[in-house]
Amino acid sequence: MKINNLLFYIDKHKKTICLFLVILIILSLMFHKPIIEGLTTDRIGKYDYLKPVTEVVSDDTWKKLLFASKTGCGTAADNKCTNDQINDYIKRQYKSLLKCATTEEVNYKIKNGYWPWGSYVTNKYADFVNARFIKLSDTEKQQKIENEKYRYPSRCMYAVYLEQEEKVMDPQPLSYKIYMGITPPPPQIKNYEELLSLCKNVNLS
């Protein structure tokens, strides 16, 4: 009986429900839209990749990243790197990244060539570049931000450019609380197309 009542309510108020969903989608897109086009994606949440790393990325995963990049002794295809060279390179190149990246992020870097950043870190670093490098053109500023995405994971960028500033804020922002592991990241709405399709298929007559 309760299910029937719920279905009757949904059918009776389908216009209002769909309107609410559309407004929710629009607001979500507005708040997650990056400042600089192409530097982030709606598939990555605003605060994704900020919470503390709680796993140890395997040596094999780091080696895959190493082989995906050009090194002093060539690439994996060249087959010129000895095991000692590989281990030494990983220690030197990735030592500072061990607490900054998860296996998911390393695999993303292997696949795409750059680290995944949420829009919060992207936009904050864009603000820094805009304020610090006034004389650069917009294209040069965008290139500078893209270059950093190739070099550093999201948490490393936050640690360098934002942690100390946001630590002393009162109240402390959500980004800092997520970074410190005090608060979990908010849930993300990602299936916009499915929601829009659902509303389009509802008979509003």
N, C-alpha and C positions, 0 to 999 in steps of 0.2 A: 504493500500500500504506500509506504513512504517513497519507494522508487517511482511509483506512478505519479505521486504528487510532485516529486522533483522534476520529472519529465514534463508534466503539465505546466509547471512554473517556468521551465526553460523555454518551452514552446510559446507560452504566453508573452514572455519578456525577451524574445530572441533579438529584437531590434536593440533594446537597451544593452543586452549582454555583448552583442557584436560591436556596438559603438564603444563600449568600455574597453573591449579588447583592442580595437583599432587605436584608441587614445593611448592605451598602455604601450602598444608597439611603437607609436610615434615618439612618446616620451623616452622609451628605452633607446631608440635610435639617436635621439637628440643628445642624450647624456653619454652615449658610448661612441659618438662620431668623433674621429680623430681630427685634430687641428690641421695637420699636414697630410694631405691625401696620399695614400699609398704606403704610409709608414707603419700602419697597424691595420687590424681587420676586426669587423664585428664578431668574427668567430672567436676572438680572444677577448675575454672579459676585461673590464676596466682595471681591476686590481689583480688579474691573474699573474702568477709567477712572482708574487711578492712574499707569500708566507714562507716561513723558514724551511730549509731543506732538511728532511728527516731520513734520507736514504743515502747510501754510498753508491755512487755510479761505478760500475764495474770497469776494470782495466780494459776489457774487450770493447766496451762501448767507447772509451776514450780513444782506443786504437782505431776504431772505425772513423771517428772524427778526424784523427790524425791522417788517415789514409784518404779522407775526402778532401784534404787540404794539401797544398804544395809545401814540402818541407825541405830542409837542407840536403836531404839525401834522396829527394825525388818523391814520387807518389807510390801508392800501393801497386799500381800497374807497372812501375819501373822495377819493382822488386829489388831495390838497392839498399833498403834500410835493414841494418842488423837489429837483432833484439835489443842489444845494449843501446843503440842509437834511438830506437823507438821509446824505450823506457826513460832514457835521459830526456828526450824531447817532451814527453808527457809531463815529467816532473817540472821541467822549466816552463813549459808553455801553459800548462793547465793547473799548476799549483794554486794560483790565486782564484781559480774558478771552482775548486772542489766544494766549497760551501755555498756557491751561488747558483749552481745548476742541478737540475734533476735529470734522470734518464730521459724523460719525455722531452725536455728542452734540448738535450744533446742530440737526440734523434731528429728533432725539428731543425736544428742547425745543420745536421748532415744532409737532410733532405732539401732545405731551402737556401743554405749558405749563410744565413743570419739567425740571430737569436730572437725568440718571440717576446715581444714587449706588449703589455697592456697599454691602453690609451692614457692611463694616468701618468705612467713613467714617460711615455712618448711626449705627451703634451708638456709636462714639467721640464723635460730636457729641452724641448723646443723653446719654452719661455727663457731658459738660461741662454741658449744660443742667440735668440733674438735680442736679449739685453746685453750680452757680452760682445757679440760680433756684429755691431750695428752697421759697419761698412760693407759687410758681405751682401751679395744679392740674395734674393729668395732661393734661387737655384743652388747657390753655394751653401746656404744655410741648410737646405734640405739634404744636400749631399753630405754635409758634416754629420747630421743626425743619422743618416743611413750608414755612414762609415762606423759609427759607434755601435750600431746594431750588429754589424759584422764582428765586432771585437768583444763586446761584453754582454753577459746575460742581464736580465732585468734587475735582479737583486744587487748585482755589482754596481750598476748605475745608480740605484737608489742609495746604496751605502756611501757612494762618493759624493753625490750631488744633493741628496735630500735628507738623509738620516739625521744629521746634527741639527739642521734647521727645524725639522718637524718634531724632533725630540723635545725641544724646549717650548713648543707651542702650548697654550692653555685655552681650551682643551686640546689635547693631542688629536690630530686628524686620524680618520679611519685608516688611511694608508700606513701610518706608522704602527698602529695597533695590529694591523694584518702582518706587517713586516716583522714585528716582534713576537708574533704568535699569540697575542692577547685576544684577538677577535678573528673569527674565520671570514674569508671573503664572502660577500653577498652572493646569492644565487643569480645566475645569468639567464636571461630569456634569449634563446638562440634560434628557435624554430619559428622565425617571423613569417616565412613563406607559408608554413603549414597553417598558422593561425589566420593569415589573410585569406588563404584558399578556403578555409572552413567557413569564414564569414561570407565570402563571395557565393558559396554554394547554398547558403541559407536563403529560403524563400521569404523575403521581407514584405511580401504583399499581404 
